[in-house]
């Protein structure tokens, strides 16, 4: 049986010979290390749609969907990201006014305002913010659509009736020149039709349409418009962590020791793909990537037959060599079959070590660390004092900027609707307390945040 784990690796099981298979890209492994940042381009726009220049968010404008698929295939990363969402959310959104106390310290005076709160409740602002917070935890950005009250075109002051959250995979950022100015979105009931919305920035003087879209995001270094998600650097580790259970499941299910590890160069399959495309062109049929996968499966079956009777004289397997020119050098690339010293315990331990390292890297990569992500050494939960200091540090240094980004659309709307008000919306957090600092009657409780 041949089971593909992903597009580039597989595991073959047979009563007499079992092996793992992997495609290696020599150029990336040696001279051009692969990075998830390869999905970004240094050009302003890469294609056109009608008379618009398109500014894609990742390759083919599908970075949010790619991250979703990678994250939710993993056993631990969704929980880490939910923890990050909970840390940012705290006790939820509340209105406040910033003041300086008698000592000159900046504090928040949490307040009630019946008019603003009624407006927030009328369009379920909590649900809107929760969706935005979840988006921020994954990609440090989200889209918000403003729907203005119709009367402002007749001379009334601009008034935002409500704000709607937009799923991050839907918008296509476009512009007439080199700068993004509008959002295109397919109509839900008619994918062949597009709706056009101007980009809304945090300036009430730029209100020119009854509906507009704001892209609120954490700025990234050397990125003019889009945020580069922090999780991108952890994606290779996340993929490794996701693959470990698949390998162990295959080993357990088949109860057969892996005897060989086989690698083939990416260039070999690139040439095979080109050959298949030429054959399809000659036959006047469309090429499908499934054809290449079928060829891989056939070649792996041929290898399996040879390896299952490798003790018999005269048995051999041959594959073409690939010549690759790199600078002034000509590099010969071929397949490689490596016998494995079958020590099942060592194999399992190695994969578990990889999974543990991947979990720690993922937790650090999303910005909450191992202590708060419960990905401590060897899967053990960190001590209470370590978690206390980690939480306290996060609340002191890791909350303000995310809150500013997440609350940007609503606070823009509050300032637009009530320009004389000094109120803002922010996340209310409780001050963490160590167990030893509490009385026995107050244990497992926390004190209210004394901001005023």
Buried (B, 14 or more C-beta within 10 A) or exposed (E): EBEBBEEBBBBBBBEEBBBBBBBBBBBEEEEEEEEBEEBBEEEBBEEEEEEBBBBBBBEEBBBBBBBBEBBEBBEBBBBBBEBBBEBBBBEEBBBBBEEEEEEEEEBBBBEEBEEBEEBBEEBEBEEBBBBBBBBBBBBBBBBBBBBBBEEBEEEEEBBBBBBBBBEBBEBBBBBEEEEBBBBBBBEEEEEEEBBEBBBBEEEBEEBEBEBBBBBBBBBBEEEEBBBBBBBBBBBBBBBBBBBBEBBBEBBEEBEBEBBBBBBBBBBBBBEBBEEBBEEBEEEEEEBEEEBBEEBBBEBBEEBBBBBBEBEEEEEEBEBEEBEBEEEEEEBEBEBEBEEBEEEEEEBBEEBBEBBBBBBBBBBBBBBBBBBBBBBBEEEEEBEEEBBBBBBBBBBEEBBEEBBBBBBBBBBBBBBBBBEEBEBBBBBBBEEBBEEEEBEEEEEEEEEEBEBE
